[in-house]
Amino acid sequence: MVTSNVPVETLCRYLVKPGMEREFQSILARHWKTLHEAGLATEQPAQLLRADDKAGNVAFIEIFHWRTADSAQMAHETPAVMRLWEPMGALCRDMEFWHVQPLGE
């Protein structure tokens, strides 16, 4: 259960279109900083990973903390964030977003 005033750890999986990996990575590198500067992400920097499967598909994984449960919705109303999200979406075949918690907590 997500409480509205506590940070929300989020795992994002971006399945990038073939040939768009470098351009996507360039935008993704600015994503957390933009969220943080808008007051939407916590002080903890995002963890960024690249995953390649045997078929040659490339996915980028981003793990970060929204400041609150409402931050994701507020991001949709933040011009600086939307300037990144629009091209990110155009470079992806699919995206998934999960709220996660470490086991044992």
N, C-alpha and C positions, 0 to 999 in steps of 0.2 A: 504494500500500500504506500502511495506517495503522499507525503504531507506537504502542504503548499509552501511552508516557510523554511524548509531544509533543502540542502543541495541534492540534486538528482544525478547519479552517475549514469551516463548514457554511452552506449556502444553503437556506433554508426558504421554500416557496411555499404560502401559505394562500389558497385560493379561498373567499371569504366568501359566505355566503348573502345574497341581496338584502335590503336594509333593516337588516342587522346590522353595517354597516361602522363606525359610530361606536362601538358597544359593543366590537367586536373591537379596534379601534385603541386604546381605553382600556386593555384588558387587555395588548395587545402592548407598549405603552409601559412596562409594569412587568416584562416577561418577562426581559430581559437582567439587570436589577438583581437579580431574584430568583435567577437562575442564578449570578450573580457572588457574591452574599452567601452562597450555599450552597457556594461553593468549586468550582463546576462549570464556570464560564466564565472566560476570561482577563480581564486588565485592560482590554483593548481593547473599548470599547463597541460594541454592535451597530449596524449600519447598517440603517435601516428605510426601505422604499420602498413606494409605492402604485402599482399598475398598473391601468389601465382599458382594456378592449378596445372595439372598435367596437360590439359587441353589448350593452355596458353591464355586463359582468361585471367584478367588482372582485377583485383579488388583492393581498395584502400580501406583500412580500418582506422577509425578515430574513436578514442575513449576520452571523455571529458565530463566535467560536472556542471550542469546548469546551476545557477545560483539558487533558484527556487523551482517548484513545479510549474509556476506560471511563466517562467522565462522563455520556454520554447514558443508559447503563443505570442509573447511580447516581441520575439524576434521577427515574427511575420509582419510586425508593424514598424520595424526599424529599417530605414532606408539603407544604411551601410551594410546590414546583414543581407538584405534582399539583393543588393548589388553583387554579392558573392553567390548567393543561393541560386539565382537564375542561371548563370553560366555553369555552375556545378551540376545542376539538373540536366542541362543540355548535353553535358559530356558523359552522362551515365546512362547505362541500359536499365539499371535497377538500383534502388536504395532501400535499406532497412534500418530502423531505429529502435533500439531496445533499451529500456531502463533496467539496469543490472545492479546486483548486490553481491558482495563477496559471500561465499558460503561460510557458515559458522558464526555469522554476526546476527 
